[in-house]
Amino acid sequence: MPNIQKLKIAFVIKNFLVTGGAEKYAVETARRILEKGHDIDLYAKYIDDSLISGFQVFRIPKAMEFSSVLSLYRFSQNASQ
């Protein structure tokens, strides 16, 4: 079997929950990558604490909510810091 290099992968998603399609996909993909032995850094605003075992978690601060466009812009700004 080939020697596989361990990767450090960041997931940036607003909601790390199992409530919507993109969220379920992110949770399942992160779990499978973790099972392969890679490191996961998770950046999210809303996180289901029961789903984060094994992840390095960075919670994005919750700011005042405005429109959905401004909310996404603010999330991306906070995640990049």
Secondary structure per residue as TSV (DSSP state, phi and psi in degrees):
chain	resnum	aa	ss	phi	psi
A	1	M	-	360.0	137.7
A	2	P	-	-69.4	152.0
A	3	N	-	-77.7	116.2
A	4	I	-	-99.5	127.9
A	5	Q	-	-73.7	135.3
A	6	K	-	-72.5	129.9
A	7	L	-	-104.4	154.6
A	8	K	E	-114.6	114.9
A	9	I	E	-119.5	135.8
A	10	A	E	-103.9	133.6
A	11	F	E	-109.0	125.1
A	12	V	E	-120.6	110.5
A	13	I	-	-148.0	141.9
A	14	K	S	-63.1	-46.0
A	15	N	E	-120.8	115.6
A	16	F	E	-100.6	77.4
A	17	L	S	-136.9	173.4
A	18	V	S	-110.9	49.7
A	19	T	S	-105.9	-26.8
A	20	G	S	-129.7	173.6
A	21	G	H	-62.1	-51.7
A	22	A	H	-64.5	-38.0
A	23	E	H	-66.4	-45.8
A	24	K	H	-61.0	-40.2
A	25	Y	H	-63.6	-43.1
A	26	A	H	-64.0	-43.6
A	27	V	H	-61.8	-48.6
A	28	E	H	-66.7	-42.2
A	29	T	H	-64.1	-44.5
A	30	A	H	-61.6	-42.9
A	31	R	H	-60.4	-44.5
A	32	R	H	-67.0	-38.7
A	33	I	H	-65.7	-41.3
A	34	L	H	-62.0	-40.8
A	35	E	H	-62.2	-27.8
A	36	K	T	-77.6	-4.0
A	37	G	T	96.4	8.4
A	38	H	-	-88.5	161.4
A	39	D	E	-91.4	140.1
A	40	I	E	-121.1	125.4
A	41	D	E	-103.4	124.0
A	42	L	E	-109.9	121.4
A	43	Y	E	-113.3	115.5
A	44	A	E	-154.5	156.8
A	45	K	S	-87.9	-47.6
A	46	Y	E	-115.3	124.1
A	47	I	E	-132.4	131.4
A	48	D	-	-83.2	109.7
A	49	D	G	-60.5	-20.7
A	50	S	G	-74.9	-8.7
A	51	L	G	-103.8	-1.2
A	52	I	-	-104.7	13.0
A	53	S	T	-60.8	122.3
A	54	G	T	95.0	-7.9
A	55	F	-	-96.7	149.9
A	56	Q	E	-88.2	118.5
A	57	V	E	-106.6	132.4
A	58	F	E	-124.7	109.2
A	59	R	E	-83.4	128.4
A	60	I	-	-80.7	130.6
A	61	P	-	-59.1	145.5
A	62	K	-	-89.5	116.7
A	63	A	-	-102.1	175.2
A	64	M	-	-60.5	136.8
A	65	E	-	-89.0	133.9
A	66	F	-	-121.1	-126.7
A	67	S	-	-78.0	165.6
A	68	S	H	-64.4	-33.9
A	69	V	H	-67.5	-47.7
A	70	L	H	-65.3	-35.6
A	71	S	H	-62.9	-45.0
A	72	L	H	-65.8	-39.2
A	73	Y	H	-62.0	-47.0
A	74	R	H	-62.5	-42.1
A	75	F	H	-59.4	-45.6
A	76	S	H	-65.9	-35.9
A	77	Q	H	-65.6	-44.3
A	78	N	H	-67.8	-36.0
A	79	A	H	-69.5	-29.4
A	80	S	T	-79.9	-9.2
A	81	Q	-	-83.7	360.0
